[in-house]
Each structure stands twice: as structure tokens, then as C-alpha cells.
Amino acid sequence: MKTLLPLFILLFLFSSCEKETALKEYEPLNYQVVFGKKLAGYHKSSRDAEGVYHFEFEYNDRGRGPHLEEAIRLDAEGFIEELNITGHNYLKDTVNENFLISGNEYQWKSTTEEGTASTKTKAFYSSFNGTYGSTELMVQKLLEQPDEPLKTLPGGTIKVTGREDKTLRDSLNLTLLELTGSSFTPFYVWLDENNRLFASVYSWMSVIREGYTSMIEELLTIQFEKEDAFYKKLAEELTQLPEQAVVIKNVNLFDARSGEMIPDKSVVVRGNRIEEVLDGSESTPKEATVIDGSGKSLLPGLFDMHVHISKIDGILNLAAGVTSVRDLGNALMLPDMKNSFDKNDLIGPRVVLMSGFIDKAGPFAGPTGKIVNSLEEGLEAIDFYYERGYGQIKLYSSIEPEWVKPLADKAHERGMRVSGHIPAHMLAEDAVKSGYDEIQHTNMLVLNFLSDTIDTRTPLRFTMVGDHAHRLDLQGPEFQAFVQLLKEKNITIDPTISIFEGMLTGEPGKPSPIMEPILERLPIEVQRSAFSGGLPKEGERASTYPASFRKMLDMIRVLYESGVTIVPGTDAMAGFAYHKELENYVKAGIPAAEVLKIATLGSASVIGLQDQLGSIEKGKLADLILVDGNPAENISDIRRVELTIKDGKIYRSAELYEAIGVLPVRNVE
């Protein structure tokens, strides 16, 4: 359920540098959208005899995905004077967006936002729902002044920060363009020798000129070198490597075993280990870097147990106090990224467990990992992952139900955990009996009480839950029998409840529940993405969907009270979504101190790392976070991480956030 690159990111990805934009011949071009190695959609660009540009963009991501038609007219200077976009967005909600210059005003309106601005300062409108076409025209204008940023509407700027020419396959002349602006980090696009889009390539999804899909991996390799140089520079600038012991004095220490906050403690870190945990009256090393923790709380580093980690996620995680993550499905270069985090070539958490993703080939297959055509290929995929250091297998929605037991048996023979979505036409209780150790996502639990005839490869796995979850009787015999099965089989539940809050309660034009608490701190285009809304909610769904989300929260409380193991995971924006996940567990009825135990030692224990991580004890690895407040009483204080120590290295949250355009907490109070 990985969230793909938002459209606001795609809006900064390709270009032409000709100055006479409206008059120059504009060759119609076609592109293919690719997920992994699977063709998933298209992008088309053209211009009519009246000078109006027409763009069409569509892809299918497991039944989700946009279809957008965009028409743009430029003025004589190459700025947008009129724009119209129709179609539907990723979650199939209606899109209708318009922009117009009227008199002395820019005017724009869509289902998510509307506004005006004076035309006294020329600016290029950055469409909320736009295709790659509006980006082409934007960067075309930008490249008329490549050394200066281009002002954009509703706010922010975009600028060129790097350009590298490459000749590939002997005669194909391409340019890799680096752009920065109103989002977290640089974005990259490949141009042909006429400065038209050739490709925009990423690990999850790529768009490339028709007929050239075989070049995606080659382009990614080159692009990663440039990305890595950017992140390596940040690591050198933002990592403090202590040359002597570090003492955190006079701090309130969270005991992850008892759930108590113990006052007046001092913790000594030397190298990457906790050397001592002392009472405030005991002496500390004389030669040491001292950090005053007065009035603050020291916690073990947090665990996010459901990520699909990227390079920018590494920074967002450490800034938020997440020092360990479990990756539940990623591109096959994940071991390389893990190694880069370990060496601090990239700032990021420990990837404490890698999960190999397996799905059956077909129209709803997942976007990454091993996509197989037979049980035999699935068994081979398990060996592939095991040999590369993966400790878990994640099965996905298109897997045949009869494959689950032999795949689980093979993984268990290798000492690997088995988890995932519940395959289509299978119930969760049957997956558990066939060998699952863990279930991802609360909606998969709800579906257990609907029907195995639902094709859960499609968005029905969301809409059916929204329609029916509110009716569940959590104290009834059917649900209680299921809970008992989970306990007997020692099944772990990874709820990712916050993504369902967005789907089931989010409305266009209102901020996402995940992003609302930190909206003002985010770069402008990231802020705009918060207003896209959740699933379409017509008629009764306007009330039943929120009621179903409330029942899903109740389900988490019942699972916790029944002794079922829960681990916190996001499957959403790194760091910030994790804080929201913990807040939602408290909202469900779990005490804040218990939530912190789940987020630390509880998670470490699930993956067998409780002797090294998860609590602040002598001899354990030095993964610690210093929080301004007491999240054991007020869970939202977890948003106030000031300092993170990972493997003995020190990172200051304010510096990490500022490096990627996020305001620190103190700047918005």
C-alpha cells in the first residue's frame, strides 16, 4: 500500500529550454508509465492549431490511479494565462481545476483550493492536479533564466541546481537536470538533446519515452550517483561524531520495561554503546560532552515497523526520533540503501529487518519486488531474498490462496517471518492457519468478517471496509473467536491505522489528518498535497466512512486489551505519520506509556532485537531520543524531539528539518 510519488512532486520533473515557447514547433510525444517492469499507463503531449497545449496522463496502480486531461494556453512571455484540468485523481475522486488571468489578478480554483494573486509580479501557476505537461512548460520558462529561481503560484520557487550531459548507447545524447524548489529535496529529470522530456525515473514508478523502457535501470544508476552525492554532503554536515563520552544529565528517563518515567537520571554513552545509567547524585566522566536534559525526557529510539524507505525518509525518520525501521517491500537495491545508512553515507535509521515482497503477476500485481508466475517461482524468490539477508517475506493481494501454506513453510524453513496482505478470495483467519506470522493493515482484519468473494486486489479492500466496518460487533462471538485465534497463534498486527483515517475521514479542501498538526512547518507544495482528500464519499458514505474509522480504532483497543501483539507502522510520510500513528493508539484507548512501550521494547522484541535495542540499559546500543516534554503523559509531546542519537552519532532535529525546508517546532509556536 505504498503511497506513490504525489502529483505535486511530479510537477517539477521535465523541460524544454526554447524561448519562443508558444510559436516553436511542438512535436507530439508519447510516454509509458512503468511500475517495476510492468507497463501501467501513459502520458501524451500535443498542441493544436490554436496554440493550446493538450496533455493526457493515466496509470493503473492496483485499481487506483489518475486519469487527467489538461489544456493550457500560454501568454506571449511563456506564462500560463489559462489552464483547465478534468478527470479523476489517484483515489478516483473527481478533478476539475481552472486557472485564468482576469484583469490584474491571477485566479485559480479546484476541489481542493482556490485563490487569487496580483499580476504585478509575474509567476508561473503550479497546478495541483497537473500532468507532466504543465511541468514541461514551467521548466521551459525557468530555463530562460537558468541562474535565477522562477516564482510559482500559489507560492514558492523552482530553480535549476545541476545539469549533467551524458551520451548513452553511443549516440543518445541526454541531460540529467536537477531541480529544487518547494518540496523537501532535489528532483531529477532526463532530457533529450532538444530539451524535451526523455524520462523521469524512480524506484517505484518511472515515465519514459515510448520504446525506451529497457533503459530505466541504466538511468536510475546514473541518477542515484547524483542523489547520493547530495545526501552524502548532508551527512557530513549534520552528523556529530563525539570524540569522547557523551553524558545526558538531569533527565527524566523512560523505562520501556515498566512504562514509568524515572526522574533525575544521567546516561553515559561511549562509542555506540550505553556505558552507564546513573542516578543524578552519581559522578559522571570528567572528559565528556555534556547535554543538559533538565525538564526533558530521554527515550529509547522509536521503531517504525512498516516503511518502504527512501533516501529522504532517512532524514525525516531521525528528525522525528525513529532510529529503527522494518522495510516491508522495496526495490531490490534495498540492501545497498541499508548499507549506506549503516555507514552514514546517507542519514537514516537502522533498517533492522528487510522484508522481501512477493506477488503473482497480473493486472493488480504490486509495484516492486519479485512478481512471480507460479508457486515454483515464488519458492525461488524466497531463496533469493534469504541469500541477500532478508529476514521476512511479505505476500501480497494477487497470491493464490493455495500458495500461502507452501510459501510460508519454505520461509519458516529458512527462519524467516511471513506477513502481508490477505490474498484475494482468502480470509485472514485462513491465512493465519496457513502460516502467517503477522497481518499488515487494519482493513485486512475487517475484511475477515465480510466475504471471501470480494476481490481485494482492487480498491474494494478500502470501500467495502468503509461501508461495513461500523457494523462490526467487537464483543460478539465471531470477532472474539478471531481474537482468540490471533492469540493462540501469536500473530502480530501492524495496524497502519492513520492511513485509513485519511481515506475514510479526509475531505477535499481540508487538510489531511496526518499533516494537519504540522502543516505550517512544511514546504508550500507539500502543504498543498495535504488537501487532496480521501476516498470519494457520496450520500451515506459521508457518515458511514468516519463511523467505520472509529470502529477500526475500537478494534485496535480490543486487540490490545486481549493481549494481541501490536506494532506501530506508517506506510505513509516518514516521521510525521509515525507521530500520528502513536496518537491514534492513544485515541483508541491505549495509555500513552503503553504506546511508548509498544513503540520501543515491544517492537524490538517482535523481531528478536530486545537484547540490543528498545530500552535504555547498560551495554545496549546507543539509540536514544531527547524530547522536550513528557510523552508518557501527553503522547503528542513525541512531536517535540530535540536530539536523536543513533549508533552513538548525534543529530539535532532542528538542523535536519531545516536542511530539507521544514520549520522546526519552535518556529511555529
Protein Blocks (a to p, Z undefined) as FASTA:
>chain_A
ZZcddfklmmmmbccfbfblmlpccddddddddehjacfbdcdddddfkopacdddddde
ehiacdddddddddfkopafbdcdedddfkopacddddddehjaccdddfkbccdddfkb
gcddddfkbcfklmmmmmmmmmmmmmbccdddfedcdddfbdcdddeehiaccddddddd
jbmbdcdddddfkopafbdcdfkbccddehilmmmmmmmmmmmmmmmmmmmmmmmmmpcc
dfbdcddehiacddfknopacehiadddehjbcfbdcdfkbccdfbdcdddfehiacddd
dddfbdcddfklmmmmmmnopabdcdebdcfklmmmmmmmmnomagcdddfbccddddde
djkbcfehjddfbfklmmmmmmmmmmnopabdcddfklcfklmmmmmmmmmmnopacedd
ddehiafklmmmnopabdehjklmmmmmmcfkbcfkbmklmmmmmmmmmmpcfkbmklmm
mmmmmmmnopacdfklmmmmmmmmgcghiacfklmmmmmmpcfklmmmmmnopaddehjl
lmmmmmmmmmmmmmmmmmmmnopacdddfkpaehjlmmmmmmmmmmnopafklmmmmmmm
mmmmmnopmmmgopacehiacdddddedjfklmmmlmmmcfbdceehiacdfklmmmmno
pacfklmZZ
